[in-house]
Amino acid sequence: MALYDRDYSSAETEYVQEGTSVAFMKKTYQLMGASMIAAAAGAFATMPYAAVVQDYKWFIFGAEMLILFFGLSMSRGKPGLNLAMLFLFTFLTGVSLVPLLASFIGMGNGAMIGNAFLMTAILFGALSIFAINSKADFSSWGKPLFITMIVIFIASLINIFILQSPIMHVIITAGILLLFSVMTIYDTQNIANGAYDSPVDAAVSLYINFLNMFTAMLQLLGIFGSDD
């Protein structure tokens, strides 16, 4: 009789929830892929104007922050508008990368850009798979990760404007790579557990992780691959 006593409604609900989670994850990664295309378009379109982008980099960065903290928040729950904000944000991040990319190309190290992207993609994919399949609970990592981010940000500002130490730059860059690698695990598991209401918000989190990992990886390759 135990066979007939099973709670099939509960099993069906769990199956539906699992299917919804898979669909949410699929949509999130589709939007992230589209975001990368938008970023690549931004970099490609403005590459001939690298010097201009360098002159106005802080204005571009300010526009990114406005969209990230206000544009995406105000457009939440508004289909179409939230996608426009997502792609505008990622397009601008591509523009912001132009001075860095141009410097590599100018030194004849353009191949490093592709290598850095490939290495980042492999690392990001491995971390995402680990987060999805791991039985460990990473939900308590949020506060320590946020504190670490603030510390690295402050250290970066101190090094840029005061210390200007190459060794400190290497340490900070390696710290950024490590931080956003761990953030990838944290955010991926949160997405899988339904912590995000919108795939757009989830895609933004993953995209920011990937972007910071890529720029850190590229800079480290440039530093250790340099003949100087």
C-alpha positions as YAML, in Angstrom:
chain: A
units: angstrom
residues:
- id: 1
  name: MET
  ca: [0.00, 0.00, 0.00]
- id: 2
  name: ALA
  ca: [2.97, 2.28, 0.46]
- id: 3
  name: LEU
  ca: [3.09, 2.66, -3.31]
- id: 4
  name: TYR
  ca: [-0.35, 4.26, -3.27]
- id: 5
  name: ASP
  ca: [0.43, 6.45, -0.27]
- id: 6
  name: ARG
  ca: [3.11, 8.47, -2.09]
- id: 7
  name: ASP
  ca: [2.62, 12.23, -2.32]
- id: 8
  name: TYR
  ca: [2.52, 12.58, -6.09]
- id: 9
  name: SER
  ca: [1.36, 16.21, -5.89]
- id: 10
  name: SER
  ca: [4.53, 17.08, -3.98]
- id: 11
  name: ALA
  ca: [6.70, 15.24, -6.52]
- id: 12
  name: GLU
  ca: [4.93, 17.01, -9.37]
- id: 13
  name: THR
  ca: [5.44, 20.40, -7.73]
- id: 14
  name: GLU
  ca: [9.14, 19.68, -7.26]
- id: 15
  name: TYR
  ca: [9.42, 18.63, -10.91]
- id: 16
  name: VAL
  ca: [7.74, 21.85, -12.08]
- id: 17
  name: GLN
  ca: [10.01, 23.96, -9.85]
- id: 18
  name: GLU
  ca: [13.08, 22.18, -11.22]
- id: 19
  name: GLY
  ca: [11.92, 22.82, -14.77]
- id: 20
  name: THR
  ca: [11.32, 26.49, -13.99]
- id: 21
  name: SER
  ca: [14.81, 26.78, -12.49]
- id: 22
  name: VAL
  ca: [16.39, 25.23, -15.59]
- id: 23
  name: ALA
  ca: [14.46, 27.59, -17.86]
- id: 24
  name: PHE
  ca: [15.53, 30.57, -15.73]
- id: 25
  name: MET
  ca: [19.18, 29.52, -15.88]
- id: 26
  name: LYS
  ca: [18.96, 29.00, -19.64]
- id: 27
  name: LYS
  ca: [17.48, 32.46, -20.15]
- id: 28
  name: THR
  ca: [20.12, 33.98, -17.88]
- id: 29
  name: TYR
  ca: [23.01, 32.50, -19.84]
- id: 30
  name: GLN
  ca: [21.39, 33.48, -23.13]
- id: 31
  name: LEU
  ca: [21.20, 37.09, -21.93]
- id: 32
  name: MET
  ca: [24.78, 36.93, -20.70]
- id: 33
  name: GLY
  ca: [25.91, 35.71, -24.12]
- id: 34
  name: ALA
  ca: [23.97, 38.52, -25.79]
- id: 35
  name: SER
  ca: [25.56, 40.97, -23.33]
- id: 36
  name: MET
  ca: [29.02, 39.84, -24.42]
- id: 37
  name: ILE
  ca: [28.07, 40.48, -28.03]
- id: 38
  name: ALA
  ca: [26.89, 43.99, -27.08]
- id: 39
  name: ALA
  ca: [30.18, 44.61, -25.25]
- id: 40
  name: ALA
  ca: [32.17, 43.35, -28.25]
- id: 41
  name: ALA
  ca: [30.15, 45.68, -30.49]
- id: 42
  name: GLY
  ca: [30.94, 48.62, -28.19]
- id: 43
  name: ALA
  ca: [34.65, 47.84, -28.26]
- id: 44
  name: PHE
  ca: [34.72, 47.29, -32.03]
- id: 45
  name: ALA
  ca: [32.76, 50.45, -32.83]
- id: 46
  name: THR
  ca: [34.96, 52.73, -30.73]
- id: 47
  name: MET
  ca: [38.37, 51.10, -31.20]
- id: 48
  name: PRO
  ca: [39.43, 53.76, -33.78]
- id: 49
  name: TYR
  ca: [38.72, 56.41, -31.13]
- id: 50
  name: ALA
  ca: [40.78, 54.87, -28.32]
- id: 51
  name: ALA
  ca: [42.43, 58.19, -27.45]
- id: 52
  name: VAL
  ca: [39.06, 59.91, -27.13]
- id: 53
  name: VAL
  ca: [37.73, 57.09, -24.96]
- id: 54
  name: GLN
  ca: [40.81, 57.41, -22.75]
- id: 55
  name: ASP
  ca: [40.18, 61.15, -22.32]
- id: 56
  name: TYR
  ca: [36.54, 60.59, -21.36]
- id: 57
  name: LYS
  ca: [36.95, 57.29, -19.46]
- id: 58
  name: TRP
  ca: [35.62, 58.68, -16.17]
- id: 59
  name: PHE
  ca: [32.50, 60.05, -17.86]
- id: 60
  name: ILE
  ca: [31.91, 56.67, -19.49]
- id: 61
  name: PHE
  ca: [32.47, 54.93, -16.17]
- id: 62
  name: GLY
  ca: [30.02, 57.32, -14.51]
- id: 63
  name: ALA
  ca: [27.40, 56.52, -17.15]
- id: 64
  name: GLU
  ca: [27.92, 52.81, -16.52]
- id: 65
  name: MET
  ca: [27.37, 53.27, -12.79]
- id: 66
  name: LEU
  ca: [24.21, 55.34, -13.35]
- id: 67
  name: ILE
  ca: [22.74, 52.62, -15.53]
- id: 68
  name: LEU
  ca: [23.85, 49.84, -13.19]
- id: 69
  name: PHE
  ca: [22.50, 51.36, -9.97]
- id: 70
  name: PHE
  ca: [19.58, 53.41, -11.27]
- id: 71
  name: GLY
  ca: [18.67, 52.51, -14.84]
- id: 72
  name: LEU
  ca: [18.47, 48.76, -14.26]
- id: 73
  name: SER
  ca: [16.69, 49.24, -10.93]
- id: 74
  name: MET
  ca: [14.04, 51.59, -12.34]
- id: 75
  name: SER
  ca: [13.47, 49.35, -15.37]
- id: 76
  name: ARG
  ca: [13.06, 46.20, -13.29]
- id: 77
  name: GLY
  ca: [9.83, 44.44, -14.17]
- id: 78
  name: LYS
  ca: [9.46, 46.45, -17.41]
- id: 79
  name: PRO
  ca: [10.09, 44.07, -20.33]
- id: 80
  name: GLY
  ca: [11.90, 45.75, -23.18]
- id: 81
  name: LEU
  ca: [13.17, 48.65, -21.14]
- id: 82
  name: ASN
  ca: [15.17, 46.39, -18.82]
- id: 83
  name: LEU
  ca: [16.75, 44.68, -21.83]
- id: 84
  name: ALA
  ca: [17.62, 48.07, -23.33]
- id: 85
  name: MET
  ca: [19.32, 49.06, -20.08]
- id: 86
  name: LEU
  ca: [21.18, 45.74, -19.94]
- id: 87
  name: PHE
  ca: [22.58, 46.10, -23.45]
- id: 88
  name: LEU
  ca: [23.35, 49.80, -23.02]
- id: 89
  name: PHE
  ca: [25.30, 48.97, -19.88]
- id: 90
  name: THR
  ca: [27.24, 46.13, -21.49]
- id: 91
  name: PHE
  ca: [27.86, 48.20, -24.65]
- id: 92
  name: LEU
  ca: [29.45, 50.92, -22.50]
- id: 93
  name: THR
  ca: [31.61, 48.38, -20.66]
- id: 94
  name: GLY
  ca: [32.93, 47.32, -24.05]
- id: 95
  name: VAL
  ca: [33.75, 50.95, -24.82]
- id: 96
  name: SER
  ca: [35.56, 51.24, -21.48]
- id: 97
  name: LEU
  ca: [37.79, 48.31, -22.42]
- id: 98
  name: VAL
  ca: [39.03, 50.03, -25.59]
- id: 99
  name: PRO
  ca: [42.12, 51.78, -24.10]
- id: 100
  name: LEU
  ca: [43.28, 48.52, -22.50]
- id: 101
  name: LEU
  ca: [42.66, 46.48, -25.66]
- id: 102
  name: ALA
  ca: [44.28, 49.14, -27.84]
- id: 103
  name: SER
  ca: [47.41, 49.11, -25.70]
- id: 104
  name: PHE
  ca: [47.81, 45.36, -26.23]
- id: 105
  name: ILE
  ca: [47.18, 45.64, -29.94]
- id: 106
  name: GLY
  ca: [49.60, 48.57, -30.20]
- id: 107
  name: MET
  ca: [52.36, 46.52, -28.55]
- id: 108
  name: GLY
  ca: [51.75, 43.63, -30.94]
- id: 109
  name: ASN
  ca: [50.18, 41.48, -28.22]
- id: 110
  name: GLY
  ca: [46.70, 41.27, -29.69]
- id: 111
  name: ALA
  ca: [46.78, 37.46, -29.41]
- id: 112
  name: MET
  ca: [46.83, 37.83, -25.62]
- id: 113
  name: ILE
  ca: [43.30, 39.25, -25.78]
- id: 114
  name: GLY
  ca: [41.99, 36.04, -27.31]
- id: 115
  name: ASN
  ca: [44.03, 33.93, -24.90]
- id: 116
  name: ALA
  ca: [42.71, 35.86, -21.90]
- id: 117
  name: PHE
  ca: [39.12, 35.50, -23.11]
- id: 118
  name: LEU
  ca: [39.51, 31.76, -23.67]
- id: 119
  name: MET
  ca: [41.13, 31.21, -20.28]
- id: 120
  name: THR
  ca: [38.44, 33.29, -18.58]
- id: 121
  name: ALA
  ca: [35.66, 31.41, -20.37]
- id: 122
  name: ILE
  ca: [37.10, 28.05, -19.29]
- id: 123
  name: LEU
  ca: [37.55, 29.18, -15.70]
- id: 124
  name: PHE
  ca: [34.10, 30.78, -15.57]
- id: 125
  name: GLY
  ca: [32.46, 27.67, -17.03]
- id: 126
  name: ALA
  ca: [34.24, 25.36, -14.59]
- id: 127
  name: LEU
  ca: [33.27, 27.51, -11.61]
- id: 128
  name: SER
  ca: [29.64, 27.69, -12.77]
- id: 129
  name: ILE
  ca: [29.40, 23.91, -13.17]
- id: 130
  name: PHE
  ca: [30.96, 23.45, -9.75]
- id: 131
  name: ALA
  ca: [28.49, 25.88, -8.15]
- id: 132
  name: ILE
  ca: [25.47, 24.23, -9.76]
- id: 133
  name: ASN
  ca: [26.49, 20.69, -8.80]
- id: 134
  name: SER
  ca: [28.04, 21.36, -5.39]
- id: 135
  name: LYS
  ca: [26.15, 20.22, -2.30]
- id: 136
  name: ALA
  ca: [27.84, 22.93, -0.22]
- id: 137
  name: ASP
  ca: [25.88, 26.04, 0.71]
- id: 138
  name: PHE
  ca: [27.63, 29.27, -0.30]
- id: 139
  name: SER
  ca: [24.79, 31.62, 0.67]
- id: 140
  name: SER
  ca: [26.69, 32.92, 3.71]
- id: 141
  name: TRP
  ca: [29.56, 34.18, 1.56]
- id: 142
  name: GLY
  ca: [27.79, 37.40, 0.56]
- id: 143
  name: LYS
  ca: [28.95, 39.69, 3.37]
- id: 144
  name: PRO
  ca: [32.64, 38.56, 3.39]
- id: 145
  name: LEU
  ca: [32.77, 38.93, -0.40]
- id: 146
  name: PHE
  ca: [31.30, 42.43, -0.23]
- id: 147
  name: ILE
  ca: [33.82, 43.47, 2.44]
- id: 148
  name: THR
  ca: [36.66, 42.04, 0.36]
- id: 149
  name: MET
  ca: [35.42, 43.97, -2.67]
- id: 150
  name: ILE
  ca: [35.46, 47.24, -0.71]
- id: 151
  name: VAL
  ca: [38.98, 46.54, 0.58]
- id: 152
  name: ILE
  ca: [40.29, 45.80, -2.92]
- id: 153
  name: PHE
  ca: [38.56, 48.90, -4.32]
- id: 154
  name: ILE
  ca: [40.13, 51.15, -1.67]
- id: 155
  name: ALA
  ca: [43.54, 49.51, -2.16]
- id: 156
  name: SER
  ca: [43.23, 50.12, -5.91]
- id: 157
  name: LEU
  ca: [42.51, 53.82, -5.41]
- id: 158
  name: ILE
  ca: [45.43, 54.17, -2.99]
- id: 159
  name: ASN
  ca: [47.77, 52.49, -5.44]
- id: 160
  name: ILE
  ca: [46.54, 54.53, -8.42]
- id: 161
  name: PHE
  ca: [46.75, 57.95, -6.78]
- id: 162
  name: ILE
  ca: [49.41, 57.52, -4.07]
- id: 163
  name: LEU
  ca: [51.64, 54.43, -4.13]
- id: 164
  name: GLN
  ca: [51.76, 53.72, -7.86]
- id: 165
  name: SER
  ca: [53.51, 50.46, -7.08]
- id: 166
  name: PRO
  ca: [53.82, 47.83, -9.87]
- id: 167
  name: ILE
  ca: [54.07, 45.02, -7.30]
- id: 168
  name: MET
  ca: [50.94, 46.25, -5.53]
- id: 169
  name: HIS
  ca: [49.21, 46.42, -8.91]
- id: 170
  name: VAL
  ca: [50.00, 42.74, -9.52]
- id: 171
  name: ILE
  ca: [48.73, 41.77, -6.06]
- id: 172
  name: ILE
  ca: [45.51, 43.76, -6.49]
- id: 173
  name: THR
  ca: [44.91, 42.37, -9.97]
- id: 174
  name: ALA
  ca: [45.39, 38.80, -8.73]
- id: 175
  name: GLY
  ca: [43.04, 39.60, -5.85]
- id: 176
  name: ILE
  ca: [40.40, 40.84, -8.31]
- id: 177
  name: LEU
  ca: [40.67, 37.63, -10.31]
- id: 178
  name: LEU
  ca: [40.29, 35.53, -7.16]
- id: 179
  name: LEU
  ca: [37.45, 37.66, -5.77]
- id: 180
  name: PHE
  ca: [35.29, 37.51, -8.88]
- id: 181
  name: SER
  ca: [36.02, 33.82, -9.35]
- id: 182
  name: VAL
  ca: [34.53, 33.20, -5.91]
- id: 183
  name: MET
  ca: [31.71, 35.66, -6.73]
- id: 184
  name: THR
  ca: [30.90, 33.50, -9.75]
- id: 185
  name: ILE
  ca: [30.37, 30.50, -7.49]
- id: 186
  name: TYR
  ca: [28.26, 32.54, -5.08]
- id: 187
  name: ASP
  ca: [26.09, 34.19, -7.73]
- id: 188
  name: THR
  ca: [25.63, 31.03, -9.81]
- id: 189
  name: GLN
  ca: [24.36, 29.07, -6.83]
- id: 190
  name: ASN
  ca: [22.04, 31.93, -5.87]
- id: 191
  name: ILE
  ca: [20.61, 31.95, -9.39]
- id: 192
  name: ALA
  ca: [20.13, 28.18, -9.31]
- id: 193
  name: ASN
  ca: [18.39, 28.49, -5.93]
- id: 194
  name: GLY
  ca: [15.95, 31.13, -7.20]
- id: 195
  name: ALA
  ca: [17.40, 34.15, -5.41]
- id: 196
  name: TYR
  ca: [16.85, 36.39, -8.46]
- id: 197
  name: ASP
  ca: [13.44, 37.57, -9.68]
- id: 198
  name: SER
  ca: [14.60, 38.43, -13.18]
- id: 199
  name: PRO
  ca: [17.02, 36.73, -15.58]
- id: 200
  name: VAL
  ca: [18.19, 40.24, -16.54]
- id: 201
  name: ASP
  ca: [19.40, 40.90, -12.98]
- id: 202
  name: ALA
  ca: [21.00, 37.45, -12.86]
- id: 203
  name: ALA
  ca: [22.74, 38.03, -16.21]
- id: 204
  name: VAL
  ca: [24.11, 41.38, -15.01]
- id: 205
  name: SER
  ca: [25.67, 39.72, -11.94]
- id: 206
  name: LEU
  ca: [27.33, 37.00, -13.99]
- id: 207
  name: TYR
  ca: [28.45, 39.42, -16.69]
- id: 208
  name: ILE
  ca: [30.14, 41.72, -14.15]
- id: 209
  name: ASN
  ca: [31.97, 38.71, -12.70]
- id: 210
  name: PHE
  ca: [33.14, 37.59, -16.15]
- id: 211
  name: LEU
  ca: [34.17, 41.12, -17.16]
- id: 212
  name: ASN
  ca: [36.32, 41.64, -14.08]
- id: 213
  name: MET
  ca: [37.87, 38.18, -14.39]
- id: 214
  name: PHE
  ca: [38.68, 38.86, -18.05]
- id: 215
  name: THR
  ca: [40.30, 42.25, -17.45]
- id: 216
  name: ALA
  ca: [42.31, 40.88, -14.51]
- id: 217
  name: MET
  ca: [43.40, 37.84, -16.54]
- id: 218
  name: LEU
  ca: [44.39, 40.06, -19.47]
- id: 219
  name: GLN
  ca: [46.44, 42.39, -17.28]
- id: 220
  name: LEU
  ca: [48.21, 39.47, -15.59]
- id: 221
  name: LEU
  ca: [49.04, 37.92, -18.94]
- id: 222
  name: GLY
  ca: [50.36, 41.29, -20.08]
- id: 223
  name: ILE
  ca: [52.51, 41.68, -16.97]
- id: 224
  name: PHE
  ca: [54.00, 38.18, -16.92]
- id: 225
  name: GLY
  ca: [54.20, 37.94, -20.70]
- id: 226
  name: SER
  ca: [56.12, 41.19, -21.02]
- id: 227
  name: ASP
  ca: [59.80, 41.17, -21.88]
- id: 228
  name: ASP
  ca: [60.41, 44.17, -19.62]
...
